[in-house]
Amino acid sequence: MYSPMKENTIPGTKNERRITIICSSPDKASQNIKGHLLQIRKWERVFSGDCDGICSVYESGNFRIVEIDKLHIYQDGIDKKLVRCGLPTDLIIFASKHKSQDGRKILTAHFTGNVKDADFGGHPRELAKTAPYALRSILRKIQSFAKNIDYQVMMESTHHGPSDLNIPSLYVEIGSSETQWEDPIPGDIIAHAILSVDFKEVPIALGFGGGHYAPRQSKLLFETDVTFGHNFPNYQLPYIDGEIFRQAFERSDADFVYFDRRSMPSEERERIGSLVKELGLEILRENDIREMKGVPWEFYRILLVKVNELCPGARVKLTDGFKDGVGMHGVPRLSSARVSQQLLQEAELVDKKGLKHFVQGQNVAYLENTNGTIGDTIFCNGDDCAEVVVQSLTNECIKILKEHYEIEYIPEENILYIIEKKFSPELARKLGVLPGPMFGELANGKSVMINGKNIKSEMVCHINRKGIILIR
């Protein structure tokens, strides 16, 4: 059995949001959720009758239950209707059923609108205003409460009506058949999740690609510090043009764009990518989103801009020390410095684990090449501190190389030479050494005696001097 947390109302009164939960009389899942809402806390019935299709109204603190006599999807303009009936609100939550042919057990939330036709409510090519923070809060709470029941929890993509809504809204649903709609456990879970909604501000993404149930976007919502506004699966992508994209951006108040690259057709990725550029937005990969966890979006955005200026297409990695230090500076003061890429590569060849450990112990953001090696640019949050870290990193690379090679540094040329000696059987034979144990001795740097002559290892080695120009 699940164990929901106690009700968590929004503290304070000045910034308290008025939240309206729309329940539909013909919708069995909606009635299920409504019944549990009424059980969880005390409500006052403030209206019973008919005001433009509104049947009854219950109030408790900043929450209001409004029961309507028709299905939710046909409630275009209900925000205006609420005002006309003296019921203004800041957020609308539609408590509803979810129906699908596969009959899966599912608890979902999503936003509404139509990118093409309006076959199931709403208007053609119109998107409703979203509530990204509430979506994230409710879905994460549902997931927490539903750990011990066999229902999947995920975000759906944008679909159906109503679309004519200028107040933030979202659907919260029980699916996908009558058996689940009337199941008291998911009804109780969703009721608790709605009544404990919070509005923690995190970066907002527009999502593109994947299936209707947006598995990768849902995973990011559950596991990282982001949420989603409108989300469009592969089957909707051909209808995303400049007008729909702009609506999605404005009605989601989006900060950046996420592409499900693994499933998104390349031609659509390129086409929609051009729309993203027109609005000057960033496209973040999954690794970028996971990397910025714990870092304010505005700071991360400034870092991304600087990275793209210096190293277009590079992946940025943030150490724990860097993240901890972000809050110590009001305005980002990013400095950057470069280290020899060749020096890094040579050090990684002999001790990749040790070098990575050293870098991750610094208070830096660093680049990672596509092959997983450390990139040549270091970022710090502070004036000129990157130069200091780069010098320490250069010294660490030299220390690692000293443990494996003979090295020589020419200060006036700023060149470090790695000196490699390789045993040559051919040279050994020319000096009279026969294959056998003596080859092994010479290969290990020792000397041998042949006919009274001392043969030193350097006499039978090819010497290779590899020069590395160090960045001043």
C-alpha positions as CSV (number, residue, x, y, z in Angstrom):
1,M,0.0,0.0,0.0
2,Y,1.1,3.6,-0.6
3,S,1.5,6.1,2.2
4,P,0.8,9.7,1.1
5,M,2.5,12.6,2.9
6,K,0.4,14.9,5.0
7,E,-1.3,17.8,3.2
8,N,1.1,20.6,2.5
9,T,-0.6,23.9,1.8
10,I,1.2,26.9,0.4
11,P,2.6,28.9,3.2
12,G,1.8,32.6,3.6
13,T,-1.0,34.7,2.3
14,K,0.5,37.5,0.2
15,N,1.7,35.2,-2.6
16,E,-0.9,32.5,-2.1
17,R,-2.2,31.3,-5.4
18,R,-5.9,30.7,-5.9
19,I,-6.2,27.2,-7.3
20,T,-9.3,25.9,-9.0
21,I,-9.8,22.1,-9.5
22,I,-12.3,21.4,-12.2
23,C,-14.3,18.2,-11.8
24,S,-16.7,16.9,-14.4
25,S,-20.0,15.1,-13.4
26,P,-19.9,12.7,-16.4
27,D,-16.3,11.8,-15.8
28,K,-15.9,8.8,-13.4
29,A,-12.2,9.4,-12.7
30,S,-13.0,13.1,-12.0
31,Q,-15.7,12.1,-9.5
32,N,-13.2,9.6,-7.9
33,I,-10.7,12.3,-7.4
34,K,-13.3,14.8,-6.2
35,G,-14.5,12.4,-3.6
36,H,-11.1,12.0,-2.1
37,L,-10.4,15.8,-2.2
38,L,-13.5,16.2,-0.1
39,Q,-12.3,13.6,2.4
40,I,-8.8,14.9,2.9
41,R,-9.7,18.3,4.3
42,K,-12.6,20.4,5.4
43,W,-14.5,22.2,2.6
44,E,-17.3,24.7,2.6
45,R,-20.0,24.4,-0.1
46,V,-20.4,28.0,-1.3
47,F,-22.5,27.5,-4.4
48,S,-25.1,25.0,-5.6
49,G,-27.2,25.6,-8.7
50,D,-26.2,26.6,-12.2
51,C,-24.0,29.4,-13.4
52,D,-23.1,28.9,-17.0
53,G,-22.7,25.1,-16.6
54,I,-21.2,25.3,-13.1
55,C,-23.1,23.0,-10.8
56,S,-21.5,23.4,-7.4
57,V,-18.5,25.0,-5.7
58,Y,-16.5,24.0,-2.6
59,E,-13.8,26.1,-1.0
60,S,-11.0,25.3,1.5
61,G,-8.2,27.9,2.0
62,N,-6.8,28.8,-1.4
63,F,-8.3,25.8,-3.1
64,R,-11.6,25.6,-4.8
65,I,-13.5,22.7,-6.4
66,V,-15.7,23.6,-9.3
67,E,-18.0,20.9,-10.6
68,I,-19.2,21.2,-14.2
69,D,-21.9,19.3,-16.0
70,K,-19.9,18.6,-19.2
71,L,-16.6,17.0,-20.1
72,H,-13.4,19.0,-19.6
73,I,-12.1,19.0,-23.1
74,Y,-14.9,21.3,-24.3
75,Q,-14.3,24.0,-21.7
76,D,-12.7,26.6,-23.9
77,G,-12.9,30.0,-22.1
78,I,-13.6,28.5,-18.7
79,D,-11.2,31.0,-17.2
80,K,-13.4,33.8,-18.3
81,K,-16.6,31.9,-17.2
82,L,-15.1,31.6,-13.7
83,V,-14.6,35.3,-13.6
84,R,-18.2,35.9,-14.7
85,C,-19.4,33.7,-12.0
86,G,-17.3,35.5,-9.4
87,L,-14.7,32.7,-9.1
88,P,-11.4,34.2,-10.4
89,T,-8.4,31.9,-10.2
90,D,-4.6,31.8,-10.7
91,L,-4.4,28.1,-11.7
92,I,-6.8,25.6,-13.2
93,I,-6.3,21.9,-12.6
94,F,-8.6,19.6,-14.6
95,A,-9.1,16.3,-12.7
96,S,-9.9,13.9,-15.4
97,K,-9.8,10.4,-16.9
98,H,-7.3,9.1,-19.4
99,K,-8.5,6.7,-22.1
100,S,-6.3,4.6,-24.3
101,Q,-6.8,1.4,-26.4
102,D,-4.1,-0.5,-24.5
103,G,-5.9,-0.1,-21.2
104,R,-2.6,0.5,-19.3
105,K,-2.7,1.5,-15.7
106,I,-1.3,5.1,-15.8
107,L,-1.3,8.3,-13.8
108,T,-0.5,11.3,-16.0
109,A,-0.4,15.0,-16.3
110,H,-0.2,17.2,-19.4
111,F,-1.0,20.5,-21.1
112,T,-3.6,21.1,-23.7
113,G,-3.8,22.5,-27.3
114,N,-3.9,21.5,-30.9
115,V,-1.1,21.8,-33.4
116,K,-3.4,21.0,-36.3
117,D,-7.1,20.1,-36.2
118,A,-9.4,20.3,-33.1
119,D,-11.0,16.8,-33.2
120,F,-11.3,16.6,-29.4
121,G,-12.0,20.1,-28.1
122,G,-10.2,23.4,-28.3
123,H,-9.5,25.4,-31.5
124,P,-7.3,24.4,-34.4
125,R,-3.6,25.5,-34.1
126,E,-4.1,27.0,-30.7
127,L,-2.2,26.1,-27.4
128,A,-3.3,26.8,-23.9
129,K,-1.2,28.6,-21.3
130,T,0.9,26.1,-19.3
131,A,1.7,25.6,-15.6
132,P,5.1,24.0,-15.7
133,Y,6.0,24.3,-12.0
134,A,2.7,22.8,-10.9
135,L,3.1,20.0,-13.5
136,R,6.5,19.1,-12.1
137,S,5.3,19.2,-8.5
138,I,2.2,17.1,-9.0
139,L,3.9,14.5,-11.1
140,R,6.8,14.1,-8.7
141,K,4.4,13.8,-5.8
142,I,2.3,11.2,-7.6
143,Q,5.4,9.3,-8.4
144,S,6.4,9.3,-4.7
145,F,2.9,8.3,-3.5
146,A,2.5,5.6,-6.1
147,K,5.8,3.7,-5.5
148,N,4.0,0.5,-4.2
149,I,1.2,0.3,-6.7
150,D,1.3,-1.0,-10.3
151,Y,0.6,2.3,-12.1
152,Q,3.0,4.0,-14.4
153,V,3.5,7.7,-13.8
154,M,4.6,10.0,-16.7
155,M,4.0,13.2,-18.5
156,E,1.9,13.1,-21.7
157,S,2.5,15.4,-24.7
158,T,0.3,18.3,-25.5
159,H,-3.1,17.3,-26.9
160,H,-6.9,18.0,-27.1
161,G,-8.9,20.8,-25.7
162,P,-9.5,23.2,-24.1
163,S,-7.0,25.5,-25.9
164,D,-8.6,28.9,-25.3
165,L,-7.2,29.4,-21.8
166,N,-5.2,32.4,-20.7
167,I,-4.9,31.2,-17.1
168,P,-2.2,28.6,-16.5
169,S,-3.7,25.1,-16.5
170,L,-3.0,21.4,-16.6
171,Y,-4.7,18.0,-16.8
172,V,-4.1,15.4,-14.1
173,E,-5.5,12.0,-15.1
174,I,-6.3,8.4,-14.1
175,G,-6.1,5.9,-16.9
176,S,-6.9,4.0,-18.9
177,S,-10.2,2.2,-18.4
178,E,-13.3,2.3,-16.2
179,T,-11.7,-0.1,-13.7
180,Q,-8.9,2.3,-13.1
181,W,-11.1,5.4,-13.2
182,E,-13.1,4.1,-10.2
183,D,-10.1,2.7,-8.3
184,P,-10.0,4.5,-5.0
185,I,-6.2,4.3,-4.5
186,P,-5.2,6.4,-7.6
187,G,-8.0,8.7,-6.8
188,D,-6.6,9.3,-3.3
189,I,-3.0,9.7,-4.6
190,I,-4.0,12.3,-7.2
191,A,-6.1,14.2,-4.6
192,H,-3.1,14.4,-2.2
193,A,-0.7,15.4,-5.0
194,I,-3.0,18.2,-6.1
195,L,-3.5,19.5,-2.5
196,S,0.2,19.5,-1.8
197,V,1.2,21.3,-5.0
198,D,4.1,23.7,-4.8
199,F,5.6,26.1,-7.2
200,K,9.3,25.7,-7.0
201,E,10.9,27.6,-9.8
202,V,13.2,25.6,-12.1
203,P,14.2,26.0,-15.7
204,I,11.4,25.3,-18.2
205,A,12.0,23.4,-21.4
206,L,10.0,23.0,-24.6
207,G,10.1,19.3,-25.6
208,F,10.3,17.8,-29.1
209,G,10.4,14.2,-30.2
210,G,9.7,10.8,-28.9
211,G,6.4,9.1,-28.2
212,H,3.1,10.5,-26.9
213,Y,4.0,9.5,-23.3
214,A,7.4,11.3,-23.6
215,P,9.6,8.8,-21.7
216,R,12.8,10.7,-21.8
217,Q,11.2,14.0,-21.0
218,S,9.4,12.4,-18.1
219,K,12.6,10.9,-16.8
220,L,14.3,14.3,-16.9
221,L,11.4,15.9,-15.0
222,F,11.7,13.2,-12.3
223,E,15.5,13.1,-12.0
224,T,16.8,16.7,-12.7
225,D,16.1,20.3,-11.8
226,V,14.0,21.1,-14.9
227,T,10.3,21.0,-15.9
228,F,8.5,21.1,-19.2
229,G,6.0,23.4,-20.9
230,H,4.4,22.2,-24.1
231,N,5.8,18.9,-25.4
232,F,5.4,17.6,-29.0
233,P,5.9,14.0,-30.0
234,N,7.2,12.8,-33.4
235,Y,3.7,12.5,-34.9
236,Q,3.0,16.2,-34.3
237,L,6.4,17.5,-35.5
238,P,5.3,18.0,-39.2
239,Y,2.8,20.6,-38.0
240,I,5.2,22.6,-35.9
241,D,5.8,25.9,-37.9
242,G,7.0,29.3,-36.8
243,E,3.5,30.3,-35.4
244,I,3.0,27.2,-33.4
245,F,6.6,27.3,-32.1
246,R,6.2,30.9,-31.0
247,Q,2.9,30.1,-29.2
248,A,4.6,27.1,-27.4
249,F,7.5,29.3,-26.3
250,E,5.3,32.2,-25.1
251,R,2.6,30.1,-23.5
252,S,5.2,28.0,-21.7
253,D,7.5,30.9,-20.7
254,A,10.3,28.5,-21.8
255,D,14.0,29.0,-21.0
256,F,15.4,26.4,-23.5
257,V,14.6,23.6,-25.9
258,Y,15.1,19.8,-25.5
259,F,15.2,17.4,-28.5
260,D,14.7,13.7,-27.9
261,R,17.5,13.1,-30.5
262,R,17.5,9.3,-30.4
263,S,13.9,9.1,-31.7
264,M,13.4,12.5,-33.5
265,P,13.7,12.4,-37.3
266,S,16.9,14.2,-38.4
267,E,15.0,16.3,-41.0
268,E,12.6,17.5,-38.3
269,R,15.5,18.1,-35.9
270,E,17.2,20.4,-38.5
271,R,14.0,22.2,-39.4
272,I,12.8,22.9,-35.9
273,G,16.4,23.7,-34.9
274,S,16.2,26.6,-37.3
275,L,13.0,27.9,-35.5
276,V,14.9,27.7,-32.2
277,K,17.7,29.8,-33.6
278,E,15.3,32.4,-34.8
279,L,14.2,33.0,-31.3
280,G,17.7,32.9,-29.9
281,L,17.0,29.9,-27.6
282,E,19.5,27.2,-26.5
283,I,19.0,23.5,-27.4
284,L,20.2,21.5,-24.4
285,R,21.1,17.8,-24.6
286,E,20.2,15.4,-21.8
287,N,23.8,15.5,-20.5
288,D,23.6,19.3,-20.3
289,I,20.4,19.2,-18.3
290,R,21.8,16.6,-15.9
291,E,25.0,18.5,-15.6
292,M,23.3,21.7,-14.5
293,K,21.5,20.1,-11.5
294,G,22.1,22.3,-8.5
295,V,23.1,25.4,-10.6
296,P,20.9,28.4,-11.2
297,W,19.7,28.5,-14.8
298,E,20.8,32.1,-15.4
299,F,24.3,31.2,-14.3
300,Y,24.4,28.0,-16.4
301,R,23.1,29.9,-19.4
302,I,25.9,32.5,-19.2
303,L,28.4,29.6,-18.9
304,L,27.0,27.9,-22.0
305,V,27.2,31.1,-24.0
306,K,30.8,31.5,-23.1
307,V,31.6,27.8,-23.9
308,N,29.9,28.1,-27.3
309,E,31.9,31.3,-28.1
310,L,35.2,29.6,-27.4
311,C,34.5,26.0,-28.2
312,P,31.4,25.5,-30.3
313,G,29.8,22.1,-29.8
314,A,31.8,21.1,-26.8
315,R,30.3,19.4,-23.7
316,V,30.7,21.2,-20.4
317,K,31.2,19.4,-17.1
318,L,30.8,21.0,-13.7
319,T,32.7,19.7,-10.7
320,D,31.1,19.6,-7.2
321,G,33.4,22.3,-6.0
322,F,32.4,24.6,-8.9
323,K,28.7,24.0,-8.1
324,D,29.2,24.7,-4.4
325,G,31.0,27.9,-5.2
326,V,28.3,29.3,-7.5
327,G,26.1,30.6,-4.7
328,M,29.1,32.5,-3.2
329,H,29.1,35.0,-6.1
330,G,26.1,37.2,-6.9
331,V,27.0,38.0,-10.5
332,P,29.0,35.3,-12.5
333,R,32.6,36.4,-13.1
334,L,33.7,33.6,-15.4
335,S,37.4,33.4,-16.4
336,S,38.8,30.9,-18.7
337,A,42.3,29.6,-19.7
338,R,43.7,26.9,-21.9
339,V,46.0,24.0,-21.3
340,S,47.9,22.1,-24.0
341,Q,45.6,19.5,-25.4
342,Q,48.6,17.3,-26.4
343,L,49.9,17.4,-22.8
344,L,46.4,16.3,-21.5
345,Q,46.2,13.5,-24.1
346,E,49.7,12.2,-23.2
347,A,48.9,12.3,-19.5
348,E,45.5,10.6,-20.0
349,L,47.1,7.8,-22.0
350,V,49.1,6.7,-19.0
351,D,46.8,7.7,-16.1
352,K,43.3,8.7,-17.2
353,K,41.8,7.9,-13.8
354,G,44.3,9.9,-11.9
355,L,44.1,12.9,-14.2
356,K,40.3,12.9,-14.1
357,H,40.4,12.7,-10.3
358,F,42.6,15.7,-10.1
359,V,40.4,17.8,-12.4
360,Q,37.2,16.8,-10.6
361,G,38.9,17.9,-7.3
362,Q,39.2,21.5,-8.6
363,N,36.5,24.2,-8.4
364,V,36.1,24.4,-12.2
365,A,33.9,23.8,-15.2
366,Y,35.8,21.9,-17.9
367,L,35.2,20.6,-21.4
368,E,34.9,17.0,-22.4
369,N,35.7,15.9,-25.9
370,T,33.4,13.6,-27.9
371,N,35.7,10.7,-27.1
372,G,35.4,11.3,-23.4
373,T,38.8,12.9,-22.9
374,I,39.4,16.2,-21.1
375,G,39.2,19.3,-23.3
376,D,41.8,22.1,-23.3
377,T,39.7,24.9,-21.7
378,I,39.1,25.5,-18.0
379,F,36.5,27.8,-16.6
380,C,36.4,29.3,-13.1
381,N,33.9,31.5,-11.3
382,G,36.2,34.4,-10.4
383,D,38.7,36.8,-11.9
384,D,41.8,35.1,-13.4
385,C,41.4,32.0,-11.2
386,A,41.4,29.8,-14.3
387,E,45.0,30.7,-15.0
388,V,46.0,29.4,-11.6
389,V,44.1,26.1,-12.1
390,V,45.6,25.6,-15.5
391,Q,49.1,26.0,-14.1
392,S,48.3,23.4,-11.4
393,L,46.8,21.1,-14.1
394,T,49.9,21.5,-16.3
395,N,52.1,20.6,-13.3
396,E,50.0,17.5,-12.5
397,C,50.3,16.3,-16.1
398,I,54.0,16.7,-16.0
399,K,54.1,14.8,-12.7
400,I,52.1,11.9,-14.2
401,L,54.4,11.8,-17.3
402,K,57.6,11.8,-15.1
403,E,56.3,8.6,-13.4
404,H,56.3,6.8,-16.8
405,Y,58.8,8.5,-19.0
406,E,62.1,10.4,-19.0
407,I,61.2,14.0,-19.7
408,E,63.1,17.2,-20.6
409,Y,61.9,20.7,-20.4
410,I,63.4,23.6,-22.5
411,P,62.2,26.8,-20.8
412,E,63.3,29.2,-23.5
413,E,61.3,27.3,-26.1
414,N,58.4,26.4,-23.7
415,I,58.6,22.8,-25.0
416,L,58.4,19.6,-22.9
417,Y,60.0,16.5,-24.5
418,I,58.9,13.0,-23.7
419,I,61.8,10.7,-24.3
420,E,60.9,7.1,-25.1
421,K,63.5,4.4,-25.4
422,K,62.6,1.2,-27.3
423,F,64.8,-1.9,-27.4
424,S,66.0,-2.8,-30.9
425,P,66.8,-6.5,-31.4
426,E,68.5,-5.5,-34.7
427,L,71.0,-3.2,-32.9
428,A,71.6,-5.8,-30.3
429,R,72.5,-8.4,-32.9
430,K,74.9,-6.0,-34.6
431,L,76.8,-5.7,-31.3
432,G,77.0,-9.5,-31.0
433,V,74.1,-10.1,-28.6
434,L,72.2,-13.3,-29.3
435,P,68.4,-13.7,-28.7
436,G,67.7,-15.0,-25.3
437,P,68.0,-13.8,-21.7
438,M,70.4,-11.0,-22.6
439,F,67.7,-9.4,-24.8
440,G,65.5,-9.3,-21.8
441,E,68.2,-7.7,-19.7
442,L,68.8,-5.0,-22.3
443,A,65.1,-4.4,-22.8
444,N,64.8,-3.7,-19.0
445,G,67.5,-1.1,-19.1
446,K,70.3,-3.2,-17.8
447,S,73.8,-3.8,-19.2
448,V,75.3,-7.1,-20.4
449,M,78.9,-8.3,-21.1
450,I,79.8,-9.8,-24.5
451,N,83.3,-11.0,-25.1
452,G,84.5,-8.6,-22.4
453,K,82.7,-5.7,-23.8
454,N,80.0,-3.8,-21.7
455,I,76.9,-3.4,-23.8
456,K,74.6,-0.7,-22.3
457,S,70.9,-0.6,-22.9
458,E,71.0,2.8,-24.5
459,M,73.4,1.4,-27.1
460,V,70.6,-1.0,-28.4
461,C,67.6,1.4,-28.2
462,H,65.9,3.6,-30.6
463,I,65.3,7.0,-28.9
464,N,62.2,9.0,-29.7
465,R,61.8,12.6,-28.5
466,K,58.2,13.8,-28.7
467,G,57.9,17.5,-28.2
468,I,54.9,19.2,-26.6
469,I,54.5,22.9,-26.9
470,L,53.1,24.2,-23.6
471,I,50.6,27.1,-23.7
472,R,52.1,30.2,-22.1
